Amino acid sequence: MSTPPDGRRTTLLRFGTCAAAAILAGAALFCTAARASLGEIAEGDVNSDGLYLNWLDRSVAPAKDFFQFANGGWIKSHPIPPDRAYWGVDTLLEQQNQIFIRNLIESLARENWAAGTQQRKIADFYASGMDERAIDAAGAAPLAPELARIAAITTRDELPQALAHLLSIGVEAPLSVGQMQDFEDSTRVIAVASQSGLGLPNRDYYLKDEATFKSARAAYVAHVARMLVLLGDTAPAAAAEARAIMALETRLARASMPDAEQREPHAIYHPMTLEAVHAIAPHLELRQMLSELKAPQIDSLNVAMPEFLKAVDREIADTSLADWKVYLRWQLLDAYAAYLSAPFVAEDFRMTAELTGAEELQARWLRVLKAEDDALGFAIGQLYVAQKFPPVWKAAAAAIVVRIRDALHDDLNTLSWMSPATRAAAQQKLDLMQLRIGYPEQWRDYSGLSIDRGPYVLNVMRANAFEVQRQLAKIGKPVDRSEWYMTPQTVNAYYDPSMNSLTVPAGILQPPYFDVSFSDPVNYGATGAAIGHEMTHGFDDEGAQFDGYGNLKNWWAPQDLASFHAATQCIAEQYSRFTVGSGMHVQGALVTGEATADLGGLTLAWRALHAPRATLARPPAPGEFTPDQEFFIAFAHSWASVTRPKQAEKMVTTDPHPPVEDRTNGSLANSPDFQTAFGLLDQSPMVKAHRCVIW
């Protein structure tokens, strides 16, 4: 099933081989929009400062619900398309980028590029994905060699080799093995093993009793059975196999670490020798798996979730070989169904629709571009930035970043509750933070990746295998601090605590978030708050555990840490009161980091905007809103979106970002500057009686 949209701004703890091998504290990318253009983003009543006045719903008082006041007009004029579970200004911008990229790729296809060039690979990948006739004619035949390998397993002793082979082509069942930056020595790259292998979004979908989870479980078993029938099994056999798969995945789910617990770095860091791993998981034969994966020779690795590894070992010993083969066959099919013929794609989407509420499959070209971004994203990005991100835009964005950093410096200097020693360590961390804007200095090398116009699914598989080996090859080598984990065309941003780096791709530095012609209040309200969000992640409940060099090291005085935890606990308690869909509560413990960063980003952007400076980028034009009000409206505009109820329930179960309405109103209600700007009474719903204060 495809990954749905969650939050735009994220903190990153990176493990693994490919995207699914990473434990990301909120690093999912957005889905893309089906029909939009820059004109649709910028249409209507845009004032000279860059504020989208036609997005407002003036029937809603700012004091009552600022998200609706700022975005109600946009929401009314932008109903969710049937192929979407989420629809927002971010997806419209993503769509603008994708239309540009599609045109770029189609222009490449008209040229006769030499074999092996990046341009040829980009064009051939897209052509193979768009060749529906060939894809439909092939059916599942391209997977036949992989299915045959699974069918040929005759003993449990062969399972570790089979698991490793599937890992080598991007199928992480039931665990992920890859690389990570060592938490305790950020100069080193080490191996890591972590949990994986569930077909439903996370453990809650297997274990909780709410109606939404029960419905998803029933739909999943039926879905697996239908998929296996498409693969050639009889209906009775497929039904029995689906029940066996569900039983095994449920046992794995019980042993899986909850998402909220994974936000604690110490909880997912357990360095062990291979001998120690063998002692707790002898049937898994992890050394053999690493050899099969062609990983560098190692003596130790991080076992992120030891209890899960023990559970996998028990399953290898106790679960029948027949059930294991059925499970592996299903995991292979689930990983690649979206790239097969129409019946498999339709059934794959049927389950996505059950989980998200989307009503139609996205256009093929959008789906192919998403796969190509995963496979060749930096090759595409190199072409993208050459035409879409001129130096003047990069310089303007970098200036905002520097001013946000200066605001945080000033804030750290004046925090009354922070002791001198902790203050000095915080300032050092901020000084060492790497600020990366637009695109990487070094472009990724795809010369070892083979792409042709043959079966689409095999291009995807080779791209996955290439990325697995690229990641594994890092083990034992010095950390490459120049590497980016998001492509330049991505409408997103992230902070990486192990790198102590903030990355803002060119893809998000576009209207409606940023434009060199926008006034400072508008640019700081949208882009400035996003940058401040990422910078604040270096000091949130996760990032604060890493020092300026990216090492997991406590640099807080005990009394300062207690004050900080009390402040973040205030956030957790506030957000736990919010609900979505049928009444499901936001998980305060899961969203604490992102909600803290939202408030921190808003606060820092406000202070950066009001800090003394030689000149403004452009003085605000006279209008019905003051510059301060425009700042907060621009902040709210950046979250204009709507989400289907099923998707909202899925997100509060799996996503470390709060719902967008709560990210907007929750942050603003904690801001005294927002209350002053709009002259709100203390009794207003948009004013918290007991504000959370972080910075």
C-alpha positions as MATLAB code, in Angstrom:
seq = 'MSTPPDGRRTTLLRFGTCAAAAILAGAALFCTAARASLGEIAEGDVNSDGLYLNWLDRSVAPAKDFFQFANGGWIKSHPIPPDRAYWGVDTLLEQQNQIFIRNLIESLARENWAAGTQQRKIADFYASGMDERAIDAAGAAPLAPELARIAAITTRDELPQALAHLLSIGVEAPLSVGQMQDFEDSTRVIAVASQSGLGLPNRDYYLKDEATFKSARAAYVAHVARMLVLLGDTAPAAAAEARAIMALETRLARASMPDAEQREPHAIYHPMTLEAVHAIAPHLELRQMLSELKAPQIDSLNVAMPEFLKAVDREIADTSLADWKVYLRWQLLDAYAAYLSAPFVAEDFRMTAELTGAEELQARWLRVLKAEDDALGFAIGQLYVAQKFPPVWKAAAAAIVVRIRDALHDDLNTLSWMSPATRAAAQQKLDLMQLRIGYPEQWRDYSGLSIDRGPYVLNVMRANAFEVQRQLAKIGKPVDRSEWYMTPQTVNAYYDPSMNSLTVPAGILQPPYFDVSFSDPVNYGATGAAIGHEMTHGFDDEGAQFDGYGNLKNWWAPQDLASFHAATQCIAEQYSRFTVGSGMHVQGALVTGEATADLGGLTLAWRALHAPRATLARPPAPGEFTPDQEFFIAFAHSWASVTRPKQAEKMVTTDPHPPVEDRTNGSLANSPDFQTAFGLLDQSPMVKAHRCVIW';
ca = [
       0.000    0.000    0.000;
       1.195    3.477   -0.752;
       2.457    5.791    1.980;
      -0.037    8.572    2.668;
       0.780   12.190    3.420;
       1.434   13.239    6.958;
       3.465   16.234    8.038;
       5.606   18.516    5.982;
       8.228   19.161    8.609;
      10.041   16.348   10.267;
      12.886   15.165   12.435;
      14.873   12.217   11.215;
      16.484    9.267   12.953;
      17.811    7.259   10.020;
      18.341    3.529   10.011;
      18.396    1.029    7.273;
      18.742    0.260    3.630;
      15.930    1.884    1.650;
      13.008    4.033    2.753;
      11.189    1.172    4.461;
      14.344    0.285    6.371;
      14.431    3.588    8.160;
      12.867    4.347   11.493;
      11.697    7.836   10.753;
      10.191   10.005   13.390;
       7.776   11.450   10.894;
       9.614   11.412    7.593;
       6.991   10.307    5.198;
       6.614   12.262    2.011;
       3.442   13.712    0.570;
       1.266   12.091   -2.013;
       0.850   14.238   -5.082;
      -2.142   16.073   -6.451;
      -4.064   14.909   -9.483;
      -5.079   18.177  -11.033;
      -3.629   21.540  -10.212;
      -1.224   24.099  -11.516;
       0.639   27.105  -10.234;
      -2.314   29.137  -11.434;
      -4.619   27.279   -9.066;
      -2.253   27.881   -6.168;
      -1.888   31.585   -6.850;
      -5.284   32.378   -8.326;
      -7.660   34.973   -6.932;
      -7.308   37.745   -4.429;
      -3.575   37.761   -3.677;
      -2.443   41.009   -2.134;
       0.824   42.714   -2.967;
       2.535   41.133    0.039;
       1.823   37.610   -1.158;
      -1.155   36.885    1.094;
      -3.975   34.766   -0.370;
      -7.017   36.695    0.761;
      -9.510   34.503   -1.128;
      -8.496   31.628    1.153;
     -10.134   33.360    4.131;
     -13.554   32.479    5.532;
     -14.668   35.784    6.979;
     -17.788   34.193    8.476;
     -15.543   32.564   11.108;
     -14.118   34.812   13.801;
     -10.327   34.625   14.233;
     -10.947   34.330   17.974;
     -13.014   31.174   17.513;
     -11.133   28.992   15.000;
      -8.191   30.595   13.262;
      -7.518   27.629   10.983;
     -11.015   27.952    9.523;
     -10.807   31.745    9.384;
      -7.542   31.613    7.431;
      -8.326   28.585    5.248;
     -12.084   28.075    5.117;
     -12.355   29.732    1.711;
      -9.610   27.530    0.315;
     -11.255   24.418    1.766;
     -14.658   25.290    0.263;
     -13.155   25.783   -3.192;
     -10.873   22.724   -3.049;
     -12.886   19.563   -2.239;
     -10.814   16.416   -1.892;
     -10.453   14.776   -5.316;
     -11.639   11.162   -5.436;
      -8.063    9.859   -5.774;
      -6.957   11.532   -2.543;
      -7.161   10.849    1.175;
      -5.526   14.194    1.932;
      -5.603   17.423   -0.069;
      -3.642   20.562    0.729;
      -1.609   23.439   -0.615;
       1.421   21.209   -0.200;
      -0.023   18.679   -2.642;
      -0.813   21.465   -5.078;
       2.801   22.601   -4.945;
       3.965   19.009   -5.239;
       1.776   18.717   -8.303;
       3.299   21.818   -9.824;
       6.733   20.266   -9.361;
       5.579   16.974  -10.851;
       4.029   18.581  -13.908;
       7.358   20.269  -14.517;
       9.228   16.983  -14.019;
       6.854   15.071  -16.293;
       7.410   17.628  -19.051;
      11.136   17.461  -18.462;
      11.179   13.652  -18.709;
       8.999   13.618  -21.805;
      11.393   16.074  -23.436;
      14.306   13.800  -22.528;
      12.515   10.879  -24.176;
      12.538   12.747  -27.489;
      16.334   12.826  -27.539;
      18.685    9.957  -28.393;
      20.746    9.722  -25.221;
      23.665    7.335  -25.029;
      23.141    4.121  -23.072;
      24.139    4.454  -19.424;
      23.656    8.213  -19.178;
      21.442    9.565  -16.411;
      19.161   11.156  -18.989;
      18.663    7.798  -20.711;
      17.917    6.071  -17.420;
      15.384    8.736  -16.448;
      13.635    8.455  -19.810;
      13.685    4.636  -19.900;
      12.341    4.217  -16.370;
       9.400    6.478  -17.137;
       8.740    4.766  -20.472;
       8.680    1.333  -18.842;
       6.244    2.555  -16.187;
       3.925    4.140  -18.743;
       3.823    1.087  -21.026;
       0.503   -0.250  -19.733;
       0.071   -2.685  -22.590;
       3.337   -4.477  -21.826;
       2.741   -4.353  -18.072;
      -0.737   -5.850  -18.380;
       0.448   -8.513  -20.822;
       3.181   -9.620  -18.419;
       0.884   -9.979  -15.389;
       2.903  -11.367  -12.493;
       5.365  -13.211  -14.755;
       8.307  -10.875  -13.928;
       8.083  -12.067  -10.307;
       8.256  -15.738  -11.313;
      11.972  -16.213  -10.499;
      11.508  -14.722   -7.040;
       8.397  -16.795   -6.378;
      10.278  -19.882   -7.511;
      13.068  -19.174   -5.004;
      10.520  -19.117   -2.203;
       8.795  -22.267   -3.462;
      12.166  -24.068   -3.514;
      12.741  -23.628    0.242;
      12.718  -27.131    1.754;
      13.890  -26.650    5.369;
      13.752  -24.020    8.095;
      17.543  -23.805    7.904;
      17.141  -22.121    4.529;
      14.935  -19.348    5.907;
      17.745  -16.937    6.924;
      19.158  -17.079    3.402;
      15.685  -16.518    1.947;
      15.019  -13.562    4.273;
      18.344  -12.020    3.310;
      17.648  -12.387   -0.395;
      14.286  -10.687   -0.027;
      15.951   -7.909    1.955;
      18.412   -7.472   -0.907;
      15.537   -6.541   -3.234;
      13.799   -4.276   -0.738;
      11.339   -6.706    0.892;
      11.799   -6.300    4.633;
      10.033   -9.337    5.998;
       9.995   -9.825    8.875;
      12.906   -7.531    9.772;
      15.093   -4.811    8.326;
      18.883   -5.037    8.177;
      20.844   -2.002    7.102;
      23.099    0.813    8.292;
      22.883    3.744   10.665;
      25.049    6.466   12.088;
      26.291    5.266   15.452;
      24.386    7.122   18.140;
      27.402    7.148   20.484;
      30.058    7.909   17.857;
      28.583   10.003   15.078;
      31.707    9.614   12.918;
      30.984    5.894   12.410;
      28.485    3.983   10.287;
      27.368    0.724   11.859;
      24.965   -2.070   10.951;
      21.475   -2.214   12.431;
      18.633   -4.715   12.617;
      15.121   -3.462   13.321;
      11.501   -4.581   13.224;
       9.413   -4.723   10.054;
       7.244   -7.230    8.226;
       3.681   -6.025    8.896;
       1.241   -5.568    6.022;
      -1.027   -3.215    8.001;
       0.274    0.239    9.005;
       1.469   -0.652   12.503;
       0.901   -2.909   15.520;
      -2.226   -1.057   16.647;
      -4.093   -2.282   13.574;
      -3.567   -5.878   14.731;
      -4.090   -5.472   18.455;
      -6.588   -2.712   19.242;
     -10.341   -3.275   19.541;
     -11.711   -0.035   18.112;
     -14.073   -0.485   15.183;
     -11.681    1.112   12.688;
      -9.005   -1.486   13.488;
     -11.405   -4.436   13.441;
     -12.689   -3.320   10.059;
      -9.149   -2.959    8.729;
      -8.213   -6.464    9.917;
     -11.201   -8.065    8.206;
     -10.533   -6.124    5.018;
      -6.855   -7.086    5.097;
      -7.497  -10.834    5.340;
      -9.941  -10.633    2.424;
      -7.455   -8.504    0.472;
      -4.593  -10.960    0.961;
      -6.801  -13.814   -0.195;
      -7.875  -11.967   -3.333;
      -4.273  -11.121   -4.141;
      -3.230  -14.753   -3.824;
      -6.079  -15.786   -6.121;
      -4.728  -13.344   -8.696;
      -1.399  -15.084   -8.291;
      -3.036  -18.394   -9.234;
      -4.186  -19.985   -5.966;
      -7.654  -21.447   -5.583;
     -10.071  -19.418   -3.497;
     -10.223  -21.962   -0.601;
      -6.429  -22.255   -0.505;
      -5.988  -18.484   -0.641;
      -8.460  -17.973    2.222;
      -6.551  -20.429    4.416;
      -3.231  -18.845    3.485;
      -4.552  -15.369    4.303;
      -5.588  -16.533    7.771;
      -2.126  -18.021    8.350;
      -0.473  -14.790    7.227;
      -2.674  -12.755    9.529;
      -1.893  -15.039   12.455;
       1.870  -14.760   11.915;
       1.758  -10.982   11.430;
      -0.366  -10.607   14.571;
       2.268  -12.461   16.584;
       4.943  -10.196   15.096;
       2.814   -7.165   15.930;
       2.599   -8.217   19.586;
       6.395   -8.258   19.725;
       6.776   -4.932   17.897;
       7.766   -1.792   19.765;
       4.989    0.861   19.748;
       5.643    3.912   17.602;
       5.626    6.313   20.548;
       8.323    4.294   22.333;
      10.547    4.405   19.252;
      10.848    8.170   19.683;
      13.192    7.553   22.628;
      16.695    7.074   21.116;
      17.937    4.935   23.999;
      15.012    2.549   23.458;
      16.175    1.748   19.914;
      19.915    1.552   20.566;
      21.319   -1.764   21.789;
      24.826   -2.462   20.429;
      25.545   -6.196   20.500;
      28.242   -8.509   19.192;
      27.169  -11.057   16.598;
      27.862  -13.744   19.197;
      25.434  -12.046   21.589;
      22.846  -11.770   18.828;
      23.245  -15.469   18.069;
      22.682  -16.244   21.742;
      19.260  -14.550   21.747;
      18.300  -15.486   18.165;
      20.162  -18.655   17.140;
      17.686  -19.719   14.436;
      17.912  -16.360   12.672;
      21.589  -16.847   11.777;
      22.183  -13.131   11.410;
      25.840  -13.601   10.431;
      24.705  -15.795    7.545;
      22.123  -13.186    6.547;
      24.745  -10.437    6.498;
      26.982  -12.588    4.333;
      24.122  -13.282    1.933;
      23.462   -9.532    1.768;
      27.134   -8.963    0.876;
      27.467   -6.582    3.801;
      30.972   -5.649    4.963;
      32.538   -7.872    7.592;
      31.393   -6.813   11.061;
      31.619   -8.100   14.612;
      28.750   -6.105   16.120;
      25.651   -4.110   15.255;
      22.761   -2.229   16.814;
      19.790   -4.461   17.552;
      17.151   -1.759   17.708;
      14.418   -3.994   19.147;
      15.912   -7.099   20.854;
      12.511   -8.439   21.908;
      11.315   -8.367   18.304;
      14.421  -10.229   17.181;
      13.730  -12.887   19.803;
      10.148  -13.168   18.574;
      11.284  -13.669   14.963;
      13.649  -16.372   16.173;
      10.795  -18.143   17.968;
       8.685  -17.969   14.836;
      11.448  -19.519   12.737;
      11.597  -22.360   15.225;
       7.869  -22.839   15.825;
       5.917  -21.696   12.761;
       5.479  -24.282   10.041;
       7.667  -23.966    6.979;
       4.528  -23.919    4.840;
       3.231  -20.852    6.688;
       6.599  -19.131    6.375;
       6.646  -19.695    2.626;
       3.111  -18.345    2.305;
       4.086  -15.273    4.354;
       7.217  -14.571    2.301;
       5.332  -15.068   -0.943;
       2.733  -12.556    0.232;
       5.309   -9.999    1.405;
       7.020  -10.153   -1.993;
       3.726   -9.660   -3.788;
       2.625   -6.847   -1.465;
       5.905   -5.000   -2.021;
       5.599   -5.109   -5.832;
       1.869   -5.351   -6.617;
       1.631   -1.646   -7.465;
       4.030   -2.179  -10.382;
       2.266   -5.191  -11.905;
      -0.733   -5.540  -14.205;
      -4.062   -3.780  -13.717;
      -5.793   -6.457  -11.566;
      -2.960   -6.390   -9.013;
      -2.850   -2.588   -9.005;
      -6.620   -2.389   -8.534;
      -6.614   -4.820   -5.625;
      -3.633   -3.083   -4.033;
      -5.539    0.213   -4.216;
      -8.658   -1.448   -2.807;
      -6.812   -1.973    0.479;
      -5.363    1.529    0.375;
      -8.895    2.864   -0.025;
     -10.024    0.868    3.003;
      -7.286    2.406    5.123;
      -7.435    5.986    3.850;
     -10.843    6.622    2.331;
      -9.454    7.505   -1.110;
     -12.032    6.722   -3.807;
     -10.006    6.485   -7.011;
      -6.575    5.320   -8.062;
      -4.191    8.129   -8.912;
      -3.228    8.722  -12.527;
      -0.545    6.370  -13.805;
       1.923    9.143  -14.579;
       1.771   10.335  -10.967;
       2.388    6.845   -9.652;
       5.274    6.301  -12.042;
       6.887    9.615  -11.103;
       6.683    8.674   -7.408;
       8.467    5.393   -8.131;
      11.016    7.200  -10.282;
      11.666    9.743   -7.553;
      12.512    6.832   -5.253;
      14.734    5.235   -7.885;
      16.465    8.182   -9.574;
      15.362   11.171   -7.533;
      18.676   12.979   -7.310;
      19.339   12.600  -11.023;
      15.957   14.242  -11.620;
      16.694   16.794   -8.923;
      19.880   17.910  -10.626;
      17.860   18.813  -13.710;
      15.060   20.326  -11.615;
      17.147   22.843   -9.662;
      18.972   24.024  -12.774;
      15.692   25.487  -14.004;
      13.540   25.951  -10.880;
      15.786   27.339   -8.145;
      17.917   30.324   -9.187;
      20.773   31.561   -6.968;
      18.832   34.626   -5.831;
      16.134   32.373   -4.345;
      18.716   30.256   -2.536;
      20.386   33.370   -1.132;
      17.068   34.792    0.072;
      16.106   31.525    1.760;
      19.556   31.233    3.343;
      19.176   34.736    4.774;
      15.973   33.678    6.538;
      17.719   30.600    7.918;
      20.531   32.716    9.356;
      18.073   35.118   10.963;
      16.133   32.227   12.515;
      19.385   30.863   13.905;
      20.254   34.297   15.307;
      16.831   34.443   16.985;
      17.427   31.074   18.641;
      20.869   32.242   19.764;
      19.288   35.259   21.414;
      16.592   33.101   22.973;
      19.100   30.683   24.465;
      20.969   33.613   25.968;
      17.893   34.866   27.791;
      16.135   31.696   28.985;
      15.690   32.212   32.702;
      15.446   28.516   33.532;
      18.604   27.375   31.674;
      21.844   27.165   33.649;
      25.134   28.549   32.233;
      26.622   25.106   31.483;
      23.551   23.898   29.621;
      23.289   27.247   27.827;
      26.889   26.972   26.605;
      26.312   23.432   25.304;
      23.107   24.506   23.547;
      24.854   27.445   21.918;
      27.662   25.177   20.754;
      25.166   22.778   19.231;
      23.456   25.595   17.383;
      26.793   26.931   16.130;
      27.695   23.474   14.816;
      24.342   22.887   13.116;
      24.760   22.364    9.360;
      22.287   24.489    7.371;
      21.521   23.024    3.938;
      19.324   24.879    1.477;
      17.973   23.838   -1.916;
      20.146   20.978   -3.125;
      23.242   18.958   -2.147;
      26.785   19.953   -2.995;
      27.537   16.457   -4.278;
      25.110   14.633   -6.547;
      24.356   10.939   -6.135;
      26.055    8.538   -8.552;
      23.645    6.193  -10.365;
      26.207    4.696  -12.746;
      25.839    1.273  -11.114;
      22.059    1.157  -11.559;
      20.774   -0.731  -14.594;
      17.553    0.655  -16.128;
      15.926   -0.387  -19.393;
      12.548   -0.314  -21.124;
      11.787   -3.875  -20.113;
       9.369   -4.909  -17.336;
       8.546   -1.940  -15.126;
       8.531   -3.982  -11.933;
      12.077   -5.177  -12.611;
      13.308   -1.590  -12.949;
      11.787   -0.897   -9.544;
      13.338   -4.063   -8.126;
      16.794   -3.254   -9.496;
      16.510    0.266   -8.092;
      15.639   -1.175   -4.676;
      18.554   -3.617   -4.859;
      20.903   -0.812   -5.896;
      19.828    1.306   -2.924;
      20.158   -1.618   -0.504;
      23.740   -2.213   -1.593;
      24.528    1.514   -1.581;
      23.393    1.733    2.014;
      25.119   -1.455    3.178;
      28.388   -0.340    1.582;
      28.514    2.539    4.080;
      29.025    0.185    7.043;
      32.460    0.615    8.583;
      33.201    3.776    6.608;
      33.339    7.381    7.837;
      30.009    9.200    7.820;
      29.335   11.268    4.717;
      27.954   14.474    6.194;
      27.159   15.883    2.772;
      24.544   13.248    1.940;
      20.899   14.261    1.608;
      17.960   11.957    2.368;
      15.364   14.026    0.494;
      15.514   14.925   -3.163;
      15.694   18.647   -4.057;
      12.218   18.569   -5.638;
      10.590   17.289   -2.444;
       7.959   19.460   -0.757;
       9.227   18.701    2.723;
      12.133   19.391    5.078;
      13.912   17.586    7.907;
      16.319   17.794   10.804;
      18.727   14.907   11.440;
      19.942   14.746   15.067;
      22.829   12.380   14.304;
      24.140   14.772   11.656;
      22.979   17.901   13.509;
      21.877   19.164   10.123;
      18.827   21.071    8.893;
      17.798   20.446    5.279;
      15.278   22.524    3.319;
      14.904   21.270   -0.289;
      14.217   23.599   -3.187;
      10.844   21.900   -3.713;
       9.264   23.579   -0.693;
      10.908   26.956   -1.326;
       8.208   27.894   -3.835;
       4.848   29.718   -3.640;
       2.694   29.676   -1.591;
       5.363   29.043    1.041;
       8.121   31.259   -0.288;
       8.765   33.813   -2.987;
      11.441   36.501   -3.202;
       8.667   38.986   -4.067;
       6.653   38.247   -0.911;
       6.910   40.582    2.067;
       8.909   39.562    5.123;
       5.819   38.955    7.299;
       4.477   36.463    4.738;
       7.796   34.703    4.054;
       8.618   34.462    7.752;
       5.114   33.296    8.679;
       5.238   30.367    6.256;
       8.846   29.480    5.370;
      10.402   31.067    8.452;
       8.174   29.020   10.741;
       9.060   25.863    8.775;
      12.771   26.572    9.123;
      12.356   27.399   12.806;
      10.444   24.136   13.196;
      13.383   22.153   11.851;
      15.900   24.084   13.911;
      13.831   23.534   17.042;
      13.990   19.786   16.422;
      17.604   19.985   17.495;
      16.312   20.853   20.948;
      13.018   18.949   21.190;
      12.518   15.886   23.395;
      14.472   13.711   20.920;
      16.973   16.140   19.448;
      17.923   17.501   22.865;
      19.483   14.119   23.652;
      22.139   14.570   20.946;
      25.092   16.932   21.233;
      26.431   19.310   18.597;
      28.426   16.534   16.931;
      25.432   14.223   16.677;
      26.335   11.934   19.570;
      23.684   10.577   21.921;
      24.962   12.371   24.994;
      23.245   14.174   27.851;
      24.440   17.782   27.925;
      21.736   19.046   30.260;
      22.091   19.952   33.914;
      19.557   17.866   35.891;
      17.400   20.818   36.930;
      17.352   22.164   33.365;
      16.305   18.786   32.013;
      13.469   18.623   34.535;
      12.254   22.072   33.445;
      12.470   21.095   29.793;
      10.559   17.849   30.322;
       7.851   19.729   32.201;
       7.485   22.079   29.221;
       7.222   19.256   26.680;
       4.837   17.351   28.945;
       2.559   20.392   28.776;
       2.515   19.937   24.986;
       1.779   16.207   25.264;
      -1.146   16.820   27.617;
      -2.612   19.600   25.472;
      -2.528   17.589   22.269;
      -3.899   14.428   23.874;
      -7.207   16.290   24.222;
      -7.607   16.721   20.449;
      -9.694   14.167   18.537;
     -10.294   13.186   14.906;
     -12.777   11.120   12.920;
     -15.034    9.057   15.136;
     -13.490   10.484   18.290;
     -10.030    8.923   18.268;
      -7.633   10.934   20.403;
      -4.329   12.319   19.217;
      -1.469   10.471   20.945;
       0.243   13.225   22.885;
       3.300   11.084   23.559;
       3.680   10.366   19.839;
       3.313   13.960   18.599;
       5.251   15.773   21.339;
       8.340   16.378   19.217;
       6.493   17.724   16.190;
       4.089   19.850   18.233;
       7.011   21.255   20.222;
       8.791   22.106   16.969;
       5.652   23.741   15.566;
       5.444   26.077   18.553;
       9.183   26.658   18.565;
       9.244   27.390   14.839;
       6.404   29.880   15.106;
       8.074   31.627   18.047;
      11.494   31.825   16.392;
      10.098   33.086   13.088;
       8.196   35.825   14.926;
      11.294   36.916   16.810;
      13.460   36.798   13.691;
      10.942   38.971   11.863;
      11.008   41.555   14.656;
      14.742   41.488   15.323;
      16.629   44.682   14.426;
      18.042   44.633   10.909;
      19.587   47.009    8.422;
      16.816   46.652    5.841;
      13.625   44.767    5.242;
      13.398   42.577    2.154;
      10.429   44.753    1.194;
       8.251   46.958    3.387;
       4.715   45.608    3.768;
       2.111   47.324    1.618;
      -0.814   49.090    3.305;
      -3.767   46.731    3.663;
      -6.618   45.600    5.847;
      -4.296   43.442    7.959;
      -1.292   44.661    9.896;
       2.095   43.100    9.109;
       1.870   41.131   12.382;
      -1.529   39.773   11.412;
      -0.222   38.865    7.954;
       2.545   36.838    9.605;
       0.045   34.664   11.476;
      -2.301   34.358    8.493;
       0.633   33.179    6.342;
       1.488   30.624    9.023;
      -2.064   29.289    8.963;
      -2.152   29.372    5.139;
       0.804   26.980    5.086;
      -1.456   24.294    6.601;
      -4.518   24.776    4.346;
      -5.786   21.247    3.719;
      -8.519   18.680    4.251;
      -8.245   15.028    5.272;
     -10.707   12.158    4.942;
     -11.879   10.728    8.296;
     -10.323    7.296    7.723;
      -7.028    8.871    6.806;
      -7.182   11.100    9.878;
      -7.680    8.038   12.088;
      -4.801    6.283   10.366;
      -2.556    9.272   10.890;
      -3.243    9.655   14.615;
      -2.362    5.966   14.916;
       0.908    6.073   12.993;
       2.023    9.662   12.432;
       4.175   11.696   14.844;
       2.704   14.905   13.403;
      -0.534   16.274   14.900;
      -3.521   16.895   12.598;
      -3.073   20.113   10.617;
      -5.922   21.943   12.357;
      -4.290   21.244   15.703;
      -0.832   22.136   14.427;
      -2.271   25.516   13.490;
      -4.666   26.360   16.313;
      -2.682   24.528   18.984;
       0.470   26.495   18.202;
      -1.279   29.845   17.871;
      -3.268   29.433   21.078;
       0.040   29.113   22.944;
       1.406   32.346   21.419;
       0.913   35.607   23.364;
       2.078   37.503   20.268;
      -0.797   36.018   18.272;
      -3.274   37.107   20.951;
      -1.884   40.627   20.867;
      -1.822   40.844   17.064;
      -5.534   40.082   16.808;
      -6.602   41.682   20.098;
      -8.133   38.454   21.433;
      -9.746   38.277   24.850;
      -8.343   35.856   27.401;
     -11.594   33.866   27.217;
     -11.218   33.247   23.477;
     -11.049   29.591   22.308;
      -7.859   30.633   20.498;
      -6.116   31.582   23.751;
      -4.836   28.923   26.141;
      -5.462   29.758   29.778;
      -2.279   27.861   30.649;
       0.157   28.301   27.806;
       2.954   25.874   27.060;
       6.273   27.716   26.842;
       9.336   26.014   25.386;
      11.641   28.792   24.174;
];
